[in-house]
Amino acid sequence: MISTDRKIFEENSPVRQRVFDYGSLVDKLNIIVLNKAPKDLPDKKVFDISEKVTVYPTNSKSKFHYIFDAMEIAGLLKEADLITAQDPYETGFIAWRISKKQKAKLELQVHTDIFSKYFAKQSYFNKVRVIFSKFLLKKADHIRVVSKRIKLSLTEKLQEKTTTLSIFTSPTFIQMFEPSFNLKEKYPQFKFIMIMMSRLEKEKNISMAISALKKVVEVFPKTGLIIVGDGSLQKSLKRQARRAGLEENVIFKKWTNDPISYYKTADLLLSTSNYEGYGLTLTEAILSHCPILSTKVGIVGEILSSNNAFLCDVGDEDCFTQNIINAQQHPEMMKEFEQKAYTDYLKKMPQTEGEVLDKLHKAWEETIKER
C-alpha cells in the first residue's frame, strides 16, 4: 500500500485502526508512507502495527525524493500480489512503477471527484493530476471508489473494473455517543447555530458561507456560524468575517477529535464544497440527526436528495442564503429532513464494518486470481 496519510503514525487514530483491519484480510500488508523526515520519527525506519501490518515511512529529504525512496523500500520487501495506492496520480504513479517491476496487480483508489470540472479549475497541479489519472486508471487492474458519483464519472470501460466501497461510519457508535458539550449552552447569544466541519482551503468555498450569512443576519440577527477546522485560508476568512461586520456571528475553532458533539447540538450543518468524493461530514451529520444544507457533491444523489436535505448548486450563494432563512422559518421541515436522511442512510449503506471488509476482501481476491 502506498499512502501519504501521516495519521497512521498516531497510535489511536482511525487511520491506524483501519489499516489494522485491512491486515486481517491478507497474509501480509506492507505500507509505504510518503513523508518528509519528521522530528518525531528521526530514527524510525520501520514499525509494526500488528503481526500482519508493517509501516515503512520514507523519511525523505523532499517530495522530489518520494518516488526514489519508495521504490528502494519496495525493492527490499518480498514481492507482492497486489499494489494499492490511495490516489490515481502521485501515489498511483509510484504504485504503477512498483507493480510493473514486481509483476503485481495494481489497484488505484479514488477518494476525490477528480473529474469534476471544479477539481481541474482548482489549480495547475490539479489539471496535471487529471491527465495522470486518465493515463493511470487505464493501467489499473482494479479501481476502488468511495461513491457512485465518482464511479459514474469514469468511462464505461473503467466502470467494469470498479468497486464502490464507501467509508464506513458506525451508526451504532454515533447513536450511543453522549455529547461532551452543548453548543446552545456554550453560545447562548445565538438562537440558531450552524456548523461547518472543514479544512479551510479554497475548494471548500467557506468564503461563500460567510457572504451568505451577511444577508441572513439582516433577517435573523441571532444566527451563528461555527467553523471548525484548520487550513491556509484561516486568516483571510477571519478578515472577511471582520470586514463584513460578522465578528460576533462567526466563531472559528480548531479541528476537533470530537465532531459528534458539534453535530448533535447544532441546528444545521453547512457544506459549501466545490467538489467532494464522498463527504464524511455529511454522513456523520446524518447519523447525528443534524439537518444538512449542502452543495450537490459527494453522496448527494446517492443518499441525500431534495427529499431529505436542503441542496444548492455549487457556487449558488443566493440559494444558500434563502435556504438558511427557510430553515429558520420552517423548523418542522428540518425535523422531517433529518429523520428522512437517517432512514435513507440505513437503507442504502453498510451497517457494520464487517460488510465493508468482506466486500474489499472479495475485490482483492478477484483482482489477484489471474496472477
C-alpha beads as a LAMMPS data file, in Angstrom:
LAMMPS data file: protein, C-alpha beads

371 atoms
370 bonds

1 atom types
1 bond types

-500.0 500.0 xlo xhi
-500.0 500.0 ylo yhi
-500.0 500.0 zlo zhi

Masses

1 110.0

Atoms # bond

1 1 1 0.000 0.000 0.000
2 1 1 1.316 3.431 -0.982
3 1 1 -0.001 6.242 1.197
4 1 1 0.597 9.839 2.257
5 1 1 -1.608 9.697 5.363
6 1 1 0.549 10.698 8.344
7 1 1 -2.308 9.867 10.716
8 1 1 -1.040 6.312 10.522
9 1 1 1.817 7.404 12.793
10 1 1 -0.705 8.269 15.543
11 1 1 -1.302 5.328 17.826
12 1 1 -5.057 5.715 18.380
13 1 1 -6.065 7.279 15.080
14 1 1 -8.941 5.911 12.952
15 1 1 -6.461 5.528 10.071
16 1 1 -4.277 3.168 12.088
17 1 1 -7.336 1.178 13.148
18 1 1 -8.458 0.953 9.528
19 1 1 -5.168 -0.465 8.242
20 1 1 -5.096 -2.835 11.220
21 1 1 -8.446 -4.169 9.983
22 1 1 -7.138 -4.387 6.404
23 1 1 -4.340 -6.588 7.733
24 1 1 -6.911 -9.172 8.825
25 1 1 -7.792 -9.703 5.133
26 1 1 -4.306 -10.675 3.937
27 1 1 -1.238 -12.704 4.855
28 1 1 0.899 -9.551 4.992
29 1 1 0.308 -5.841 4.448
30 1 1 3.326 -3.571 3.929
31 1 1 2.541 0.148 3.889
32 1 1 4.975 2.661 2.417
33 1 1 4.144 6.160 3.682
34 1 1 5.495 9.083 1.680
35 1 1 6.722 11.636 4.218
36 1 1 9.482 14.133 4.793
37 1 1 11.743 13.186 7.710
38 1 1 9.700 14.286 10.736
39 1 1 11.230 15.412 14.002
40 1 1 9.216 12.844 15.930
41 1 1 10.418 9.920 13.766
42 1 1 14.102 10.683 13.066
43 1 1 15.373 7.147 13.591
44 1 1 12.207 5.178 12.905
45 1 1 12.879 3.124 9.771
46 1 1 10.008 0.693 10.253
47 1 1 7.344 -0.171 12.807
48 1 1 4.697 -2.847 13.209
49 1 1 1.019 -2.091 13.750
50 1 1 0.272 -5.794 14.102
51 1 1 1.865 -9.102 13.176
52 1 1 0.449 -8.669 9.683
53 1 1 0.833 -4.905 9.160
54 1 1 4.190 -3.132 8.883
55 1 1 4.697 0.555 8.093
56 1 1 7.720 1.908 6.237
57 1 1 7.982 5.735 6.316
58 1 1 10.194 7.056 3.508
59 1 1 11.537 9.879 5.727
60 1 1 12.525 11.643 2.506
61 1 1 14.597 14.805 2.268
62 1 1 11.977 16.359 -0.009
63 1 1 8.869 15.458 -2.021
64 1 1 11.122 15.033 -5.058
65 1 1 12.738 12.034 -3.334
66 1 1 9.440 10.237 -2.596
67 1 1 9.430 8.055 -5.700
68 1 1 13.073 7.009 -5.351
69 1 1 12.787 6.266 -1.623
70 1 1 9.528 4.354 -2.076
71 1 1 10.975 2.289 -4.939
72 1 1 14.041 1.493 -2.814
73 1 1 11.921 0.321 0.118
74 1 1 9.689 -1.773 -2.158
75 1 1 12.790 -3.415 -3.642
76 1 1 13.801 -4.656 -0.195
77 1 1 10.419 -6.259 0.512
78 1 1 9.053 -9.608 -0.581
79 1 1 7.271 -9.288 -3.924
80 1 1 3.575 -8.522 -3.527
81 1 1 0.471 -9.949 -5.187
82 1 1 -1.263 -6.566 -5.171
83 1 1 -0.090 -2.957 -5.007
84 1 1 -2.729 -0.434 -3.923
85 1 1 -2.467 3.367 -3.900
86 1 1 -4.661 5.997 -2.257
87 1 1 -4.927 8.146 -5.395
88 1 1 -4.516 7.765 -9.182
89 1 1 -1.784 10.395 -9.545
90 1 1 1.158 10.855 -7.080
91 1 1 0.899 7.622 -5.090
92 1 1 -0.705 5.940 -8.099
93 1 1 2.335 6.611 -10.268
94 1 1 4.648 5.070 -7.661
95 1 1 2.332 2.068 -7.246
96 1 1 2.232 1.575 -11.013
97 1 1 6.041 1.587 -11.255
98 1 1 6.331 -0.927 -8.396
99 1 1 3.617 -3.165 -9.848
100 1 1 5.408 -3.254 -13.215
101 1 1 8.709 -4.141 -11.580
102 1 1 7.195 -6.848 -9.362
103 1 1 4.672 -8.020 -11.983
104 1 1 1.938 -7.487 -9.397
105 1 1 -1.686 -6.474 -9.845
106 1 1 -2.460 -2.768 -9.453
107 1 1 -5.354 -1.217 -7.541
108 1 1 -5.947 2.531 -7.631
109 1 1 -8.256 4.199 -5.116
110 1 1 -10.212 7.348 -5.970
111 1 1 -11.367 9.344 -2.943
112 1 1 -11.856 12.689 -4.703
113 1 1 -14.196 13.686 -7.515
114 1 1 -11.226 14.227 -9.838
115 1 1 -13.303 14.532 -12.995
116 1 1 -15.467 17.305 -11.602
117 1 1 -14.849 20.477 -13.613
118 1 1 -14.199 22.285 -10.344
119 1 1 -11.308 19.964 -9.435
120 1 1 -9.328 20.864 -12.560
121 1 1 -10.143 24.569 -12.135
122 1 1 -8.715 24.500 -8.618
123 1 1 -5.039 24.670 -9.660
124 1 1 -2.489 23.910 -12.350
125 1 1 -1.390 20.864 -10.361
126 1 1 -4.940 19.508 -10.376
127 1 1 -5.037 19.825 -14.171
128 1 1 -1.867 17.700 -14.285
129 1 1 -3.428 15.224 -11.826
130 1 1 -6.428 14.777 -14.114
131 1 1 -4.107 13.954 -17.040
132 1 1 -2.144 11.486 -14.905
133 1 1 -5.368 9.896 -13.662
134 1 1 -6.705 9.286 -17.166
135 1 1 -3.448 7.510 -18.026
136 1 1 -3.006 5.509 -14.820
137 1 1 -6.611 4.380 -14.369
138 1 1 -6.336 2.546 -17.707
139 1 1 -3.342 0.664 -16.281
140 1 1 -5.155 -0.428 -13.113
141 1 1 -6.416 -3.985 -12.696
142 1 1 -8.954 -2.770 -10.154
143 1 1 -10.330 0.645 -9.191
144 1 1 -11.843 1.377 -5.814
145 1 1 -14.052 4.450 -5.437
146 1 1 -15.889 5.821 -2.403
147 1 1 -19.144 6.906 -4.050
148 1 1 -21.400 6.254 -7.012
149 1 1 -20.788 9.839 -8.109
150 1 1 -17.125 9.016 -8.753
151 1 1 -17.920 5.713 -10.463
152 1 1 -20.330 7.414 -12.852
153 1 1 -17.637 9.964 -13.729
154 1 1 -15.464 7.153 -15.147
155 1 1 -15.732 5.767 -18.664
156 1 1 -17.913 2.700 -19.151
157 1 1 -14.826 0.534 -19.685
158 1 1 -13.278 1.672 -16.400
159 1 1 -16.554 1.164 -14.538
160 1 1 -16.385 -2.545 -15.395
161 1 1 -13.359 -2.972 -13.102
162 1 1 -14.552 -0.586 -10.383
163 1 1 -15.878 -1.343 -6.893
164 1 1 -17.771 1.285 -4.915
165 1 1 -16.723 0.992 -1.298
166 1 1 -17.850 3.813 0.970
167 1 1 -16.040 4.967 4.086
168 1 1 -17.568 3.073 6.994
169 1 1 -19.155 5.100 9.753
170 1 1 -20.760 3.259 12.646
171 1 1 -24.441 4.189 13.104
172 1 1 -24.466 2.434 16.500
173 1 1 -21.433 4.318 17.813
174 1 1 -22.861 7.712 16.860
175 1 1 -26.327 6.832 18.126
176 1 1 -24.928 5.856 21.547
177 1 1 -22.474 8.778 21.732
178 1 1 -23.204 11.294 24.509
179 1 1 -22.128 14.847 23.586
180 1 1 -19.398 16.267 25.802
181 1 1 -20.826 19.787 25.417
182 1 1 -23.875 21.618 24.110
183 1 1 -23.405 24.431 21.590
184 1 1 -26.620 26.104 22.762
185 1 1 -25.176 26.370 26.284
186 1 1 -21.727 27.474 25.082
187 1 1 -23.146 30.173 22.805
188 1 1 -26.434 31.367 24.347
189 1 1 -26.242 34.577 22.278
190 1 1 -27.379 32.571 19.227
191 1 1 -30.931 31.380 18.568
192 1 1 -29.840 29.347 15.535
193 1 1 -26.422 27.675 15.270
194 1 1 -24.868 26.424 12.045
195 1 1 -21.618 24.473 11.881
196 1 1 -19.043 23.818 9.199
197 1 1 -16.580 20.956 9.744
198 1 1 -13.919 21.510 7.144
199 1 1 -10.372 22.168 6.090
200 1 1 -10.022 25.880 5.471
201 1 1 -8.978 25.596 1.841
202 1 1 -10.150 27.088 -1.444
203 1 1 -12.134 24.075 -2.676
204 1 1 -14.338 24.178 0.444
205 1 1 -15.599 27.658 -0.556
206 1 1 -16.196 28.743 3.037
207 1 1 -15.991 32.344 1.855
208 1 1 -19.398 31.887 0.220
209 1 1 -20.925 30.767 3.518
210 1 1 -19.719 33.943 5.225
211 1 1 -21.099 36.067 2.364
212 1 1 -24.463 34.306 2.620
213 1 1 -24.522 34.797 6.389
214 1 1 -24.142 38.565 5.973
215 1 1 -27.518 38.619 4.202
216 1 1 -29.098 36.139 6.628
217 1 1 -28.360 38.239 9.746
218 1 1 -30.345 41.088 8.233
219 1 1 -33.404 38.848 8.728
220 1 1 -32.241 36.726 11.681
221 1 1 -29.528 38.679 13.557
222 1 1 -29.010 35.962 16.158
223 1 1 -27.774 33.399 13.623
224 1 1 -24.361 31.961 14.497
225 1 1 -21.836 30.114 12.321
226 1 1 -19.172 27.979 13.976
227 1 1 -16.369 26.964 11.610
228 1 1 -14.352 24.013 12.903
229 1 1 -11.112 23.294 11.098
230 1 1 -7.612 24.413 10.152
231 1 1 -6.060 25.454 6.872
232 1 1 -4.210 28.024 4.813
233 1 1 -7.214 30.367 4.466
234 1 1 -7.887 30.843 8.155
235 1 1 -6.508 34.408 8.332
236 1 1 -8.267 35.583 5.160
237 1 1 -11.598 34.075 6.278
238 1 1 -11.330 35.783 9.662
239 1 1 -10.565 39.019 7.833
240 1 1 -13.618 38.555 5.619
241 1 1 -15.878 37.991 8.635
242 1 1 -14.476 41.088 10.341
243 1 1 -14.924 43.304 7.264
244 1 1 -18.497 42.031 6.853
245 1 1 -19.264 43.040 10.427
246 1 1 -19.783 39.411 11.434
247 1 1 -17.184 39.103 14.195
248 1 1 -19.952 38.371 16.691
249 1 1 -21.696 35.866 14.413
250 1 1 -18.763 33.775 13.109
251 1 1 -16.663 31.724 15.508
252 1 1 -13.552 29.850 14.403
253 1 1 -12.479 26.718 16.281
254 1 1 -9.509 24.422 15.722
255 1 1 -10.141 20.942 14.363
256 1 1 -11.513 18.565 16.964
257 1 1 -11.396 14.869 17.758
258 1 1 -14.980 15.203 18.961
259 1 1 -17.009 16.261 15.905
260 1 1 -20.100 14.336 17.003
261 1 1 -20.770 16.707 19.905
262 1 1 -20.926 19.542 17.352
263 1 1 -23.299 17.678 15.033
264 1 1 -25.607 16.575 17.825
265 1 1 -26.050 20.032 19.341
266 1 1 -26.119 22.251 16.214
267 1 1 -29.220 23.280 14.277
268 1 1 -27.759 22.871 10.764
269 1 1 -24.629 21.613 9.002
270 1 1 -23.380 23.745 6.115
271 1 1 -21.251 22.213 3.359
272 1 1 -20.272 24.613 0.568
273 1 1 -17.619 22.432 -1.134
274 1 1 -16.965 22.798 -4.845
275 1 1 -16.352 19.049 -5.047
276 1 1 -16.235 16.014 -2.744
277 1 1 -15.560 12.380 -3.425
278 1 1 -17.692 11.186 -0.532
279 1 1 -18.194 13.801 2.198
280 1 1 -17.619 12.172 5.576
281 1 1 -19.049 15.200 7.381
282 1 1 -22.346 14.644 5.575
283 1 1 -22.509 11.045 6.775
284 1 1 -21.629 11.957 10.347
285 1 1 -24.261 14.704 10.351
286 1 1 -26.928 12.329 9.009
287 1 1 -26.200 9.768 11.721
288 1 1 -26.187 12.518 14.362
289 1 1 -29.665 13.677 13.259
290 1 1 -28.302 17.064 12.206
291 1 1 -30.144 18.671 9.245
292 1 1 -27.969 19.472 6.216
293 1 1 -27.600 22.298 3.701
294 1 1 -25.074 21.262 1.063
295 1 1 -23.861 21.754 -2.455
296 1 1 -24.628 18.873 -4.810
297 1 1 -21.414 16.942 -4.215
298 1 1 -20.263 13.622 -2.723
299 1 1 -23.128 11.432 -1.527
300 1 1 -25.769 13.866 -2.782
301 1 1 -27.804 11.880 -5.288
302 1 1 -26.806 8.621 -3.609
303 1 1 -28.168 9.210 -0.095
304 1 1 -29.048 12.875 0.120
305 1 1 -31.732 14.396 -2.115
306 1 1 -34.207 17.253 -2.124
307 1 1 -36.464 14.968 -0.074
308 1 1 -34.135 14.862 2.925
309 1 1 -31.794 17.880 2.739
310 1 1 -31.515 21.492 1.619
311 1 1 -29.456 21.392 -1.594
312 1 1 -27.852 24.041 -3.817
313 1 1 -25.757 24.087 -6.963
314 1 1 -22.034 24.677 -6.476
315 1 1 -21.352 28.390 -6.009
316 1 1 -25.021 29.407 -5.681
317 1 1 -24.783 31.920 -2.832
318 1 1 -28.376 33.133 -3.178
319 1 1 -29.622 29.560 -2.754
320 1 1 -27.626 29.165 0.467
321 1 1 -28.903 32.472 1.801
322 1 1 -32.535 31.599 1.096
323 1 1 -32.266 28.075 2.491
324 1 1 -30.691 29.253 5.753
325 1 1 -33.642 31.622 6.108
326 1 1 -36.102 28.865 5.129
327 1 1 -34.592 26.523 7.717
328 1 1 -35.241 29.054 10.475
329 1 1 -38.730 29.844 9.262
330 1 1 -39.718 26.179 8.946
331 1 1 -38.238 24.118 11.805
332 1 1 -40.748 21.353 11.061
333 1 1 -39.109 20.894 7.644
334 1 1 -35.688 20.485 9.273
335 1 1 -37.066 17.839 11.593
336 1 1 -38.591 15.971 8.664
337 1 1 -35.351 16.172 6.679
338 1 1 -33.106 14.820 9.431
339 1 1 -35.433 11.873 10.052
340 1 1 -35.702 11.012 6.354
341 1 1 -31.941 11.325 5.792
342 1 1 -31.270 8.949 8.679
343 1 1 -33.773 6.383 7.398
344 1 1 -32.419 6.586 3.837
345 1 1 -28.845 6.123 5.054
346 1 1 -29.731 2.955 6.959
347 1 1 -31.489 1.547 3.880
348 1 1 -28.608 2.167 1.470
349 1 1 -25.324 1.955 3.389
350 1 1 -23.450 -0.845 5.215
351 1 1 -24.454 -1.222 8.836
352 1 1 -21.304 -2.985 10.021
353 1 1 -17.616 -2.680 9.281
354 1 1 -17.600 -6.406 8.513
355 1 1 -19.767 -5.797 5.430
356 1 1 -17.253 -3.281 4.092
357 1 1 -14.252 -5.506 4.815
358 1 1 -15.929 -8.523 3.188
359 1 1 -16.562 -6.519 0.021
360 1 1 -12.962 -5.278 -0.033
361 1 1 -11.590 -8.780 0.535
362 1 1 -13.678 -10.140 -2.329
363 1 1 -12.484 -7.358 -4.648
364 1 1 -8.835 -8.051 -3.776
365 1 1 -9.231 -11.790 -4.275
366 1 1 -10.874 -11.353 -7.668
367 1 1 -8.157 -8.894 -8.725
368 1 1 -5.260 -11.241 -7.999
369 1 1 -6.856 -14.535 -9.072
370 1 1 -5.338 -14.301 -12.563
371 1 1 -1.859 -13.604 -11.206

Bonds

1 1 1 2
2 1 2 3
3 1 3 4
4 1 4 5
5 1 5 6
6 1 6 7
7 1 7 8
8 1 8 9
9 1 9 10
10 1 10 11
11 1 11 12
12 1 12 13
13 1 13 14
14 1 14 15
15 1 15 16
16 1 16 17
17 1 17 18
18 1 18 19
19 1 19 20
20 1 20 21
21 1 21 22
22 1 22 23
23 1 23 24
24 1 24 25
25 1 25 26
26 1 26 27
27 1 27 28
28 1 28 29
29 1 29 30
30 1 30 31
31 1 31 32
32 1 32 33
33 1 33 34
34 1 34 35
35 1 35 36
36 1 36 37
37 1 37 38
38 1 38 39
39 1 39 40
40 1 40 41
41 1 41 42
42 1 42 43
43 1 43 44
44 1 44 45
45 1 45 46
46 1 46 47
47 1 47 48
48 1 48 49
49 1 49 50
50 1 50 51
51 1 51 52
52 1 52 53
53 1 53 54
54 1 54 55
55 1 55 56
56 1 56 57
57 1 57 58
58 1 58 59
59 1 59 60
60 1 60 61
61 1 61 62
62 1 62 63
63 1 63 64
64 1 64 65
65 1 65 66
66 1 66 67
67 1 67 68
68 1 68 69
69 1 69 70
70 1 70 71
71 1 71 72
72 1 72 73
73 1 73 74
74 1 74 75
75 1 75 76
76 1 76 77
77 1 77 78
78 1 78 79
79 1 79 80
80 1 80 81
81 1 81 82
82 1 82 83
83 1 83 84
84 1 84 85
85 1 85 86
86 1 86 87
87 1 87 88
88 1 88 89
89 1 89 90
90 1 90 91
91 1 91 92
92 1 92 93
93 1 93 94
94 1 94 95
95 1 95 96
96 1 96 97
97 1 97 98
98 1 98 99
99 1 99 100
100 1 100 101
101 1 101 102
102 1 102 103
103 1 103 104
104 1 104 105
105 1 105 106
106 1 106 107
107 1 107 108
108 1 108 109
109 1 109 110
110 1 110 111
111 1 111 112
112 1 112 113
113 1 113 114
114 1 114 115
115 1 115 116
116 1 116 117
117 1 117 118
118 1 118 119
119 1 119 120
120 1 120 121
121 1 121 122
122 1 122 123
123 1 123 124
124 1 124 125
125 1 125 126
126 1 126 127
127 1 127 128
128 1 128 129
129 1 129 130
130 1 130 131
131 1 131 132
132 1 132 133
133 1 133 134
134 1 134 135
135 1 135 136
136 1 136 137
137 1 137 138
138 1 138 139
139 1 139 140
140 1 140 141
141 1 141 142
142 1 142 143
143 1 143 144
144 1 144 145
145 1 145 146
146 1 146 147
147 1 147 148
148 1 148 149
149 1 149 150
150 1 150 151
151 1 151 152
152 1 152 153
153 1 153 154
154 1 154 155
155 1 155 156
156 1 156 157
157 1 157 158
158 1 158 159
159 1 159 160
160 1 160 161
161 1 161 162
162 1 162 163
163 1 163 164
164 1 164 165
165 1 165 166
166 1 166 167
167 1 167 168
168 1 168 169
169 1 169 170
170 1 170 171
171 1 171 172
172 1 172 173
173 1 173 174
174 1 174 175
175 1 175 176
176 1 176 177
177 1 177 178
178 1 178 179
179 1 179 180
180 1 180 181
181 1 181 182
182 1 182 183
183 1 183 184
184 1 184 185
185 1 185 186
186 1 186 187
187 1 187 188
188 1 188 189
189 1 189 190
190 1 190 191
191 1 191 192
192 1 192 193
193 1 193 194
194 1 194 195
195 1 195 196
196 1 196 197
197 1 197 198
198 1 198 199
199 1 199 200
200 1 200 201
201 1 201 202
202 1 202 203
203 1 203 204
204 1 204 205
205 1 205 206
206 1 206 207
207 1 207 208
208 1 208 209
209 1 209 210
210 1 210 211
211 1 211 212
212 1 212 213
213 1 213 214
214 1 214 215
215 1 215 216
216 1 216 217
217 1 217 218
218 1 218 219
219 1 219 220
220 1 220 221
221 1 221 222
222 1 222 223
223 1 223 224
224 1 224 225
225 1 225 226
226 1 226 227
227 1 227 228
228 1 228 229
229 1 229 230
230 1 230 231
231 1 231 232
232 1 232 233
233 1 233 234
234 1 234 235
235 1 235 236
236 1 236 237
237 1 237 238
238 1 238 239
239 1 239 240
240 1 240 241
241 1 241 242
242 1 242 243
243 1 243 244
244 1 244 245
245 1 245 246
246 1 246 247
247 1 247 248
248 1 248 249
249 1 249 250
250 1 250 251
251 1 251 252
252 1 252 253
253 1 253 254
254 1 254 255
255 1 255 256
256 1 256 257
257 1 257 258
258 1 258 259
259 1 259 260
260 1 260 261
261 1 261 262
262 1 262 263
263 1 263 264
264 1 264 265
265 1 265 266
266 1 266 267
267 1 267 268
268 1 268 269
269 1 269 270
270 1 270 271
271 1 271 272
272 1 272 273
273 1 273 274
274 1 274 275
275 1 275 276
276 1 276 277
277 1 277 278
278 1 278 279
279 1 279 280
280 1 280 281
281 1 281 282
282 1 282 283
283 1 283 284
284 1 284 285
285 1 285 286
286 1 286 287
287 1 287 288
288 1 288 289
289 1 289 290
290 1 290 291
291 1 291 292
292 1 292 293
293 1 293 294
294 1 294 295
295 1 295 296
296 1 296 297
297 1 297 298
298 1 298 299
299 1 299 300
300 1 300 301
301 1 301 302
302 1 302 303
303 1 303 304
304 1 304 305
305 1 305 306
306 1 306 307
307 1 307 308
308 1 308 309
309 1 309 310
310 1 310 311
311 1 311 312
312 1 312 313
313 1 313 314
314 1 314 315
315 1 315 316
316 1 316 317
317 1 317 318
318 1 318 319
319 1 319 320
320 1 320 321
321 1 321 322
322 1 322 323
323 1 323 324
324 1 324 325
325 1 325 326
326 1 326 327
327 1 327 328
328 1 328 329
329 1 329 330
330 1 330 331
331 1 331 332
332 1 332 333
333 1 333 334
334 1 334 335
335 1 335 336
336 1 336 337
337 1 337 338
338 1 338 339
339 1 339 340
340 1 340 341
341 1 341 342
342 1 342 343
343 1 343 344
344 1 344 345
345 1 345 346
346 1 346 347
347 1 347 348
348 1 348 349
349 1 349 350
350 1 350 351
351 1 351 352
352 1 352 353
353 1 353 354
354 1 354 355
355 1 355 356
356 1 356 357
357 1 357 358
358 1 358 359
359 1 359 360
360 1 360 361
361 1 361 362
362 1 362 363
363 1 363 364
364 1 364 365
365 1 365 366
366 1 366 367
367 1 367 368
368 1 368 369
369 1 369 370
370 1 370 371
